[in-house]
């Protein structure tokens, strides 16, 4: 009888946790997608900034040597 009682107690604790995990699954995936997209945009912006800085430095080096 005690084993059945512990099984029911475990089941009673597991079901709400499982339902919360299922309900929060899409939220978690959405957050991860948003963070990933933000990092991608940040990386592309840094690439353009680096290209601009590199072109500016190359231009200033060429201007000094003339």
The first five atom37 places (N, CA, C, CB, O) and aatype in JSON, in Angstrom:
{
  "aatype": [20, 20, 20, 20, 20, 20, 20, 20, 20, 20, 20, 20, 20, 20, 20, 20, 20, 20, 20, 20, 20, 20, 20, 20, 20, 20, 20, 20, 20, 20, 20, 20, 20, 20, 20, 20, 20, 20, 20, 20, 20, 20, 20, 20, 20, 20, 20, 20, 20, 20, 20, 20, 20, 20, 20, 20, 20, 20, 20, 20, 20, 20, 20, 20, 20, 20],
  "atom_mask": [
    [1, 1, 1, 1, 1],
    [1, 1, 1, 1, 1],
    [1, 1, 1, 1, 1],
    [1, 1, 1, 1, 1],
    [1, 1, 1, 1, 1],
    [1, 1, 1, 1, 1],
    [1, 1, 1, 1, 1],
    [1, 1, 1, 1, 1],
    [1, 1, 1, 1, 1],
    [1, 1, 1, 1, 1],
    [1, 1, 1, 1, 1],
    [1, 1, 1, 1, 1],
    [1, 1, 1, 1, 1],
    [1, 1, 1, 1, 1],
    [1, 1, 1, 1, 1],
    [1, 1, 1, 1, 1],
    [1, 1, 1, 1, 1],
    [1, 1, 1, 1, 1],
    [1, 1, 1, 1, 1],
    [1, 1, 1, 1, 1],
    [1, 1, 1, 1, 1],
    [1, 1, 1, 1, 1],
    [1, 1, 1, 1, 1],
    [1, 1, 1, 1, 1],
    [1, 1, 1, 1, 1],
    [1, 1, 1, 1, 1],
    [1, 1, 1, 1, 1],
    [1, 1, 1, 1, 1],
    [1, 1, 1, 1, 1],
    [1, 1, 1, 1, 1],
    [1, 1, 1, 1, 1],
    [1, 1, 1, 1, 1],
    [1, 1, 1, 1, 1],
    [1, 1, 1, 1, 1],
    [1, 1, 1, 1, 1],
    [1, 1, 1, 1, 1],
    [1, 1, 1, 1, 1],
    [1, 1, 1, 1, 1],
    [1, 1, 1, 1, 1],
    [1, 1, 1, 1, 1],
    [1, 1, 1, 1, 1],
    [1, 1, 1, 1, 1],
    [1, 1, 1, 1, 1],
    [1, 1, 1, 1, 1],
    [1, 1, 1, 1, 1],
    [1, 1, 1, 1, 1],
    [1, 1, 1, 1, 1],
    [1, 1, 1, 1, 1],
    [1, 1, 1, 1, 1],
    [1, 1, 1, 1, 1],
    [1, 1, 1, 1, 1],
    [1, 1, 1, 1, 1],
    [1, 1, 1, 1, 1],
    [1, 1, 1, 1, 1],
    [1, 1, 1, 1, 1],
    [1, 1, 1, 1, 1],
    [1, 1, 1, 1, 1],
    [1, 1, 1, 1, 1],
    [1, 1, 1, 1, 1],
    [1, 1, 1, 1, 1],
    [1, 1, 1, 1, 1],
    [1, 1, 1, 1, 1],
    [1, 1, 1, 1, 1],
    [1, 1, 1, 1, 1],
    [1, 1, 1, 1, 1],
    [1, 1, 1, 1, 1]
  ],
  "atom_positions": [
    [[0.82, -1.2, 0.0], [0.0, 0.0, 0.0], [0.86, 1.26, 0.0], [-0.93, 0.0, 1.2], [0.53, 2.24, -0.66]],
    [[1.98, 1.22, 0.75], [2.85, 2.39, 0.79], [3.47, 2.67, -0.58], [3.95, 2.2, 1.84], [3.64, 3.82, -0.97]],
    [[3.81, 1.6, -1.3], [4.4, 1.77, -2.61], [3.42, 2.45, -3.56], [4.84, 0.41, -3.17], [3.8, 3.33, -4.33]],
    [[2.17, 2.05, -3.51], [1.15, 2.66, -4.34], [0.94, 4.12, -3.97], [-0.17, 1.89, -4.23], [0.73, 4.97, -4.83]],
    [[1.01, 4.4, -2.66], [0.85, 5.78, -2.21], [2.0, 6.65, -2.72], [0.79, 5.82, -0.68], [1.77, 7.76, -3.19]],
    [[3.23, 6.15, -2.62], [4.39, 6.91, -3.11], [4.34, 7.09, -4.63], [5.7, 6.21, -2.71], [4.75, 8.12, -5.15]],
    [[3.83, 6.08, -5.32], [3.68, 6.19, -6.77], [2.68, 7.29, -7.11], [3.23, 4.84, -7.36], [2.92, 8.08, -8.02]],
    [[1.58, 7.34, -6.39], [0.58, 8.38, -6.65], [1.11, 9.77, -6.3], [-0.7, 8.09, -5.85], [0.83, 10.74, -6.99]],
    [[1.88, 9.85, -5.22], [2.48, 11.14, -4.84], [3.46, 11.59, -5.92], [3.19, 11.03, -3.47], [3.45, 12.75, -6.32]],
    [[4.28, 10.67, -6.4], [5.23, 11.0, -7.47], [4.52, 11.41, -8.74], [6.15, 9.81, -7.75], [4.93, 12.35, -9.42]],
    [[3.45, 10.72, -9.07], [2.67, 11.04, -10.26], [1.99, 12.4, -10.11], [1.62, 9.95, -10.52], [1.92, 13.17, -11.07]],
    [[1.51, 12.69, -8.92], [0.85, 13.96, -8.67], [1.84, 15.13, -8.78], [0.19, 13.96, -7.29], [1.44, 16.24, -9.13]],
    [[3.11, 14.89, -8.49], [4.11, 15.94, -8.62], [4.65, 16.02, -10.04], [5.25, 15.7, -7.64], [5.06, 17.09, -10.49]],
    [[4.66, 14.91, -10.74], [5.22, 14.87, -12.08], [4.3, 15.49, -13.12], [5.54, 13.44, -12.46], [4.77, 16.18, -14.03]],
    [[3.02, 15.26, -13.01], [2.06, 15.73, -14.03], [2.06, 17.26, -14.14], [0.65, 15.23, -13.7], [2.16, 17.76, -15.26]],
    [[1.96, 18.02, -13.06], [2.01, 19.48, -13.23], [3.35, 19.98, -13.79], [1.75, 20.16, -11.9], [3.37, 20.9, -14.6]],
    [[4.46, 19.36, -13.37], [5.76, 19.75, -13.89], [5.84, 19.46, -15.39], [6.89, 19.02, -13.15], [6.4, 20.26, -16.14]],
    [[5.3, 18.34, -15.81], [5.29, 17.99, -17.23], [4.42, 18.94, -18.02], [4.81, 16.55, -17.41], [4.78, 19.34, -19.13]],
    [[3.28, 19.31, -17.48], [2.4, 20.24, -18.17], [3.03, 21.63, -18.3], [1.07, 20.35, -17.44], [2.89, 22.28, -19.33]],
    [[3.72, 22.08, -17.26], [4.41, 23.37, -17.32], [5.53, 23.32, -18.36], [4.98, 23.75, -15.94], [5.72, 24.28, -19.11]],
    [[6.27, 22.21, -18.41], [7.35, 22.07, -19.39], [6.79, 22.09, -20.81], [8.14, 20.78, -19.14], [7.39, 22.7, -21.7]],
    [[5.68, 21.43, -21.03], [5.06, 21.41, -22.36], [4.54, 22.8, -22.71], [3.91, 20.38, -22.41], [4.67, 23.23, -23.86]],
    [[3.95, 23.48, -21.75], [3.41, 24.81, -22.02], [4.51, 25.83, -22.29], [2.55, 25.28, -20.85], [4.33, 26.73, -23.11]],
    [[5.64, 25.71, -21.6], [6.72, 26.68, -21.76], [7.67, 26.33, -22.91], [7.5, 26.79, -20.49], [8.57, 27.11, -23.22]],
    [[7.49, 25.18, -23.52], [8.35, 24.77, -24.63], [8.38, 25.79, -25.76], [7.9, 23.44, -25.17], [9.46, 26.23, -26.14]],
    [[7.23, 26.17, -26.31], [7.25, 27.16, -27.39], [7.8, 28.53, -26.96], [5.85, 27.35, -27.94], [8.43, 29.23, -27.76]],
    [[7.58, 28.89, -25.72], [8.12, 30.16, -25.21], [9.64, 30.09, -25.2], [7.58, 30.48, -23.78], [10.31, 31.04, -25.61]],
    [[10.18, 28.99, -24.73], [11.62, 28.81, -24.68], [12.22, 28.82, -26.08], [11.98, 27.51, -23.96], [13.25, 29.45, -26.3]],
    [[11.59, 28.13, -27.01], [12.07, 28.11, -28.39], [12.02, 29.52, -28.98], [11.24, 27.13, -29.25], [12.94, 29.92, -29.7]],
    [[10.96, 30.26, -28.7], [10.85, 31.63, -29.2], [11.94, 32.53, -28.65], [9.51, 32.19, -28.86], [12.5, 33.35, -29.38]],
    [[12.23, 32.38, -27.37], [13.29, 33.19, -26.76], [14.64, 32.85, -27.39], [13.34, 32.97, -25.23], [15.43, 33.74, -27.69]],
    [[14.91, 31.56, -27.57], [16.17, 31.15, -28.19], [16.29, 31.66, -29.62], [16.3, 29.63, -28.16], [17.37, 32.08, -30.05]],
    [[15.2, 31.63, -30.36], [15.21, 32.15, -31.74], [15.46, 33.66, -31.74], [13.87, 31.83, -32.46], [16.22, 34.16, -32.57]],
    [[14.83, 34.37, -30.83], [15.02, 35.82, -30.76], [16.46, 36.17, -30.4], [14.06, 36.44, -29.74], [17.05, 37.08, -30.97]],
    [[17.03, 35.45, -29.45], [18.41, 35.7, -29.05], [19.36, 35.37, -30.21], [18.78, 34.87, -27.8], [20.3, 36.13, -30.49]],
    [[19.11, 34.26, -30.87], [19.95, 33.87, -32.0], [19.88, 34.88, -33.13], [19.55, 32.5, -32.51], [20.9, 35.22, -33.73]],
    [[18.68, 35.37, -33.44], [18.53, 36.36, -34.5], [19.2, 37.67, -34.11], [17.04, 36.6, -34.81], [19.82, 38.32, -34.95]],
    [[19.09, 38.05, -32.85], [19.76, 39.25, -32.37], [21.27, 39.14, -32.5], [19.38, 39.52, -30.93], [21.93, 40.1, -32.89]],
    [[21.81, 37.97, -32.16], [23.26, 37.78, -32.31], [23.68, 37.82, -33.77], [23.69, 36.45, -31.68], [24.75, 38.32, -34.09]],
    [[22.84, 37.28, -34.65], [23.15, 37.32, -36.08], [23.17, 38.76, -36.6], [22.12, 36.49, -36.88], [24.08, 39.14, -37.34]],
    [[22.18, 39.54, -36.22], [22.14, 40.95, -36.63], [23.34, 41.7, -36.05], [20.82, 41.62, -36.17], [23.94, 42.53, -36.74]],
    [[23.69, 41.42, -34.81], [24.84, 42.06, -34.18], [26.13, 41.71, -34.91], [24.94, 41.65, -32.7], [26.97, 42.58, -35.12]],
    [[26.28, 40.44, -35.3], [27.49, 40.02, -36.01], [27.58, 40.69, -37.38], [27.52, 38.5, -36.17], [28.66, 41.12, -37.79]],
    [[26.46, 40.79, -38.09], [26.47, 41.44, -39.41], [26.78, 42.93, -39.26], [25.11, 41.23, -40.13], [27.54, 43.48, -40.06]],
    [[26.21, 43.58, -38.26], [26.51, 44.99, -38.03], [27.99, 45.19, -37.7], [25.63, 45.55, -36.89], [28.6, 46.14, -38.19]],
    [[28.56, 44.31, -36.89], [29.98, 44.41, -36.57], [30.84, 44.19, -37.8], [30.36, 43.4, -35.48], [31.9, 44.81, -37.94]],
    [[30.4, 43.32, -38.7], [31.14, 43.08, -39.94], [31.2, 44.36, -40.78], [30.49, 41.95, -40.75], [32.26, 44.72, -41.29]],
    [[30.06, 45.05, -40.91], [30.05, 46.29, -41.68], [30.88, 47.37, -41.01], [28.61, 46.78, -41.87], [31.57, 48.13, -41.69]],
    [[30.84, 47.44, -39.7], [31.66, 48.43, -38.98], [33.14, 48.12, -39.19], [31.32, 48.43, -37.47], [33.94, 49.04, -39.42]],
    [[33.51, 46.85, -39.12], [34.91, 46.46, -39.32], [35.36, 46.77, -40.73], [35.11, 44.98, -39.02], [36.49, 47.22, -40.94]],
    [[34.5, 46.52, -41.72], [34.85, 46.85, -43.1], [35.05, 48.36, -43.25], [33.76, 46.34, -44.09], [36.0, 48.81, -43.88]],
    [[34.14, 49.13, -42.66], [34.27, 50.59, -42.73], [35.54, 51.1, -42.08], [33.09, 51.25, -42.09], [36.22, 51.97, -42.63]],
    [[35.87, 50.57, -40.92], [37.09, 50.99, -40.22], [38.31, 50.57, -41.02], [37.15, 50.38, -38.79], [39.28, 51.32, -41.12]],
    [[38.27, 49.37, -41.59], [39.39, 48.91, -42.39], [39.6, 49.76, -43.63], [39.19, 47.48, -42.8], [40.73, 50.07, -43.99]],
    [[38.52, 50.14, -44.27], [38.64, 51.01, -45.45], [39.15, 52.39, -45.06], [37.28, 51.13, -46.17], [39.94, 52.99, -45.79]],
    [[38.7, 52.89, -43.94], [39.17, 54.21, -43.49], [40.65, 54.18, -43.18], [38.38, 54.67, -42.26], [41.38, 55.1, -43.54]],
    [[41.1, 53.14, -42.5], [42.53, 53.03, -42.18], [43.36, 52.84, -43.43], [42.78, 51.87, -41.2], [44.45, 53.42, -43.56]],
    [[42.87, 52.04, -44.36], [43.61, 51.84, -45.61], [43.68, 53.14, -46.38], [42.95, 50.74, -46.48], [44.71, 53.45, -46.97]],
    [[42.61, 53.91, -46.39], [42.62, 55.19, -47.07], [43.58, 56.18, -46.43], [41.25, 55.78, -47.08], [44.26, 56.92, -47.13]],
    [[43.63, 56.18, -45.1], [44.52, 57.11, -44.42], [45.98, 56.69, -44.63], [44.18, 57.18, -42.92], [46.86, 57.56, -44.67]],
    [[46.25, 55.42, -44.76], [47.63, 54.97, -45.04], [48.04, 55.39, -46.45], [47.75, 53.42, -44.87], [49.18, 55.81, -46.68]],
    [[47.12, 55.27, -47.38], [47.44, 55.68, -48.75], [47.63, 57.18, -48.83], [46.33, 55.23, -49.71], [48.47, 57.66, -49.58]],
    [[46.85, 57.94, -48.07], [46.95, 59.4, -48.1], [48.27, 59.86, -47.5], [45.77, 60.04, -47.33], [48.83, 60.85, -47.97]],
    [[48.79, 59.19, -46.51], [50.06, 59.58, -45.88], [51.24, 59.33, -46.82], [50.26, 58.82, -44.56], [52.2, 60.1, -46.81]],
    [[51.18, 58.28, -47.61], [52.31, 57.92, -48.43], [52.41, 58.73, -49.72], [52.24, 56.47, -48.76], [53.39, 58.59, -50.45]],
    [[51.44, 59.56, -50.02], [51.47, 60.33, -51.28], [52.35, 61.52, -51.16], [50.1, 60.75, -51.68], [52.48, 62.28, -52.12]]
  ]
}
